[in-house]
C-alpha cells in the first residue's frame, strides 16, 4: 500500500468513525443515563436516511431536507419517550428488549409501506460534488471532508454540552445517582426526555448525512446497530470520550481491514472488540466522561 492509498483509507476510516460516533453516542447516552437497552436505535439511523431521501425529493435541497428531518426526528424522539419509553424506567431489561425490538418491526413495516423495498439514492449537493486532487490519479470527495468537519463540530458541541453546561451537569448527575437528583428538585423525567430526543436526533442526523454516499436501503439500521453496540462496549457504557475513541478505532479497523485482510473483513471489528475486552473488560472508560 503506497502513501496515497494509505492516506485515502485513513481519511475514510476517520470519516466512518466520526459517523459511528454520532450513532453510538446516542446509544450510550440512552443506556448510560436512562438505563434503557434500545434495540431500535439503528432504526432511527434508517429513519433519518429515508427522511433525507423523502425531503430531498420534495424540496430538491439536501440542506433543507436535513433541517426538516432533524425537526421530525426530535418530535419522534419526544413522542416515543413520553408514550412508550417512559414506562420502562423501572422495568426489567427484558421488557426494554421486547418493546424496542417491537419498534424495529414497526419501523421496518412502515418503511416498506411508505417507500417499498428498493434501494434509493440521495444526490450530493452540486457545490459539494467535486473532489480534491491528491495526486495526478487520485482525488478525495469534498462531501466526505464536509461530513468529517460537521461530525467534528458536533463532537466539540457534545463535549461542551456534557462537561461545561448546567444541563450537562444534571445529565452527568442523573447518570450517577438519579434519586439524589430528584431529591434536589430537578425534573429528572424532563432530562430523560431531552436525552432520548437528543439520541434519536443524533442517529437520524447520521443517517441523513450518510445517505448520499451509502444509499438508502432496507435493513440499513440493523447493520449500524450492531457496529454501534461494538463501539459502546469497547468505549465503556455511558462514556462519551470512550465512545469517540472507540468509534475512531473501529472506523479505521474496518476500513483498513477491508483493504489489507479482505477475507476477514467481516470479522475485523469483532476481533478488535475481543482483544480490547481481554485487555479491559469494562471498556476504555467506566463512566461518563
N, C-alpha and C positions, 0 to 999 in steps of 0.2 A: 504494500500500500504506500503510494507516494504521498508527499506532504499535502498536495492539493486535495486528494481524495480524503485524506485524514481530516483536513480542515472542514470539508463539507459534511462529513459524517459527524464530526464533533458539534458543528452548528445544528445539525438535525437532531442530535441527541439532546442538546441543551433545550432546543425549542420543544421537543416532545416531553422532556422532563418538566419544563415550566407549565405545559398544558396539563400534564398529570397532576401537578401540584394544585391547580385550580379545582380539579375534581376531588382529589384526595383530601385537601384541606377542609372542604365542607363535610366530608365523611368523618374525618377525625374530630372536628368540632362538635358535630351532632352526637357522636358516641362519647367523646371525652367529657363533654359538658352536660348533655342531656341523658346520657346512658342508654341511647336508643341505637339498636343494631338496625341500620336502614339498608335493606337489600334493594330497595327501589332507587337508590341514589344514582345508579347508572342510567336509569330511565329518565332522570332529569337532564342528563347529558344528551340523550336521544331527543327529548322534547325540545331542548334548545336548538339542536341541529334542524329539526323539522320546522320549528318556528322561523328560523333563519331562511329556510327554503320557501316557506309559505309567504312570509312578509316580503322577501326579496322579489318573488314572482309578482306580488301585488303592487309593490312600490317601485321596483327597479333600482333600489338603492340599498346596499348592504348595511351601511351605517345606520340608516333609519330603521331597517329591519331589526338590527341588534337592539336599538333603543326600545322599540315596541316589544321585542321578545323579552328583554330584561324586565320590563314592566309586567308582562304577562307571567313571567317566572316568579316574580316576587308575590304577585297575587295568588298564584298557585301554591307557593310555599305557605303563605298565611292561611289559606283555606284548609290545606291538608293538616297543618299543625293544629288548628282550632277544631276541626271536625273529626280527625282520626288519631293523630299522633299524641295529642294531649291525654287521651285515656290510657296510654301505655306507660306513663312515667313510673307508676307503682306496680306495674305488672312484670311477670317473669319474662326473660328474654325470648322464650318460646312464642309468646303472644306477639312480640315485636317481629320475629322472623316470619310468622304466619301472615300477619297483616301486611307487612311490607312486600312479601313475596306476592300476595294477592294484588298489590298495587302494580307490580311488574306485569301481571297478566292483564290487568285493566288497561294500562298504558299501551301494551302491545296490541290489544284488540282495537283500541281507539285509533292507533296508528294505522292498522290495517284497513279500518273502515274509512278513515279520512284521506289517506294517501296511497293506499294499495301496498303491494309488496315489491314494487320496482325500486331500482336504485336511482336516486336523484342527484343532480349536481347544482351547486350554488356558484355563480360566476364571481370571480375575483374582481373588485373594483378596477376600472381601467387605469386609474392613477397609481395602482399598486401591482399592475400586471406585467411588470418588466423585471429584469434580473440585473444583478451587479456582477460585472465580469471579474473573475478571479485570475484567469489565465486566458490564453488565446482560444482554448477549447472548453473551459469550464466557467460556469456562472452560478450565482445563488439567487433564488427568488426573493424579491423585496418583500413580498407578502409574508414570508416566513420570518424575515427580520422584524417586520411590524408586529407579528404575533408575539415574538420574544420580547420586544420592547413593551408591549401592553401588559404582558404577564409580569415582567419585572416591576412595572409601576404598581400593579395590583399586589405583588409580594410586599413591596415597601408600604403600601397603604394598609395592608392587613397587619404588618408588624407594628405600624404606628397605632392602629386601632386597638390591638390587643395589649400593647405594652405602654402606651402613652396617653390613653384617654380614660375618662371616668367609666364609660361603658365597658371598655376593655378590662378595667379593674374589677367591675362587677361580674363580668363573664368569667374571669380567672377565679374570683372568689366563689362563684357558683359552682365551678368545676371542682373546687377543693372541698367546700362544705356548704351545700345548698340550704340546710336547715339553719345554719348560722346567718346566712344571707337573708333568709326570710325573717328571722327574729330581729334583724336590724331595720325592718320596714321596707326592704327592697322588693319590688314586684318580680319575683323570680319567674313567674309564668310569662310575663311580658318579655323578659330576657330570653327565655326559651323560644318564644315565638320569633323574636328577631334573629336568633342564631339559626333556627331552622330555615327561615326565609333567606338568610344570607347564604346558607349552604346550598339551597336549591338554586339561587341566582348564580353562584359561582360555577356549579356544574353545568347549568344551562348556558352560561356565557362561554364556557369552554367548548361546548358543542357548537355554538354559533360561529365562533371564530375558526374552529377546525373544519366546519362544513365545506368551505371552498377547496380544501386540499385533501380531505379524507372522504368526500362524498357523503351522502345521506342514505342510509340503507337499514333494513330490518335487522334487529339484533345488535346494533352498534352499542347500545347501552350495556349489554351483558359483557362484551369484551372489555370495555373501560372499567366496569365494576370490579372484575377480577384483578386487574392490574392495580387498581386503586387500593384494594384491600392489601395487596402485597406491599404497596408503598406505606400504608398506615402501619402495618405490622413491623416493617423494618424501622420506620422512623420513631415508633413509640406512640401508643394510643393517647390522643389528646395533645400532642406536641406539634405546634406549627413549625418550629425550627427543624425538628426531626423529619417532618413531612416534606419540607423543602429539600433537605439534603438527600433524603431517600428517593424523592421523585427525580432529582437530577441523576443520582446513581443509577436508577432503573432505566431512565431515558437513555443514558449513554450505554449501559449494558445491553439493552435491547437493540439499539441502533448498530453498535459495533458487532454484536453477536450475529446479526443477520448478514453482515459482510464477511466477518472472519470465520464464523462457525455456522454456515447456513444449515447444515444438517442437524444442528442443535438449537436453531433459532427459537423454537417454541418452548425450550426448556431454560434458556439463559437466565431469565428474570427469577425463575424459581430456584435455580442453583445459587444465585446471588442471595436470595432470601434464606435458603438453608444454611449457607456459610455464615451469614450475618447473625442468624439466630443461634448458631453454635457458639459464636463469639459473645453475643449479648442477647440472651433470650428475652429480655424486657424491651428490646429495641434500642435505638440510638439514645433516645431521651425518655424518661419515665413519665413526666407530667408536662403540663402546658408550659411552653417557653417560646 
